Every structure is written in structure tokens, then in C-alpha cells.
Amino acid sequence: MILKTTPESEAMGLTAEIYDDDTRSLGYVTSQTKAMAINPEALQAFETMLHVITASMDLRRYERRP
């Protein structure tokens, strides 16, 4: 399956905000962000869930070691 992502030049609303976050922190928009931003509300909910879960965890437990 091929995902149809929104080009940066066409991003609007929440998708544009998500892209801007990547651009500010990384200097570009990652492929992962573009794929996840197909449904920006779900991406926001996922990031909120991760924050809630990891907020009370110590770094050693959160980071996965090989």
C-alpha cells in the first residue's frame, strides 16, 4: 500500500502545526511525521498517551536497551 501524504507546501491546520514542530526541532519534516499526520487528531492522541504513560517512568525503564 502506498500512503498519500500531504506535501509541506499544502499542509493546513493541525497538519501544518505538526509539520512546523518537526521543522523547528529537526530542520525538516520526517517521513514518519508525514505518514502519521495523515490523521493528525490520532497522532495528537497517540503523543498524549505516550506522554501520560512515560511521565511517571524512570528513564531506564522507558528506554529500550538492546
Secondary structure, 3 states (H helix, E strand, C coil): CCCCCCCHHHCCHHHHHHHHHHHHHHCCCCHHHHHHCCCHHHHHHHHHHHHHHHHCCCHHHHCCCC
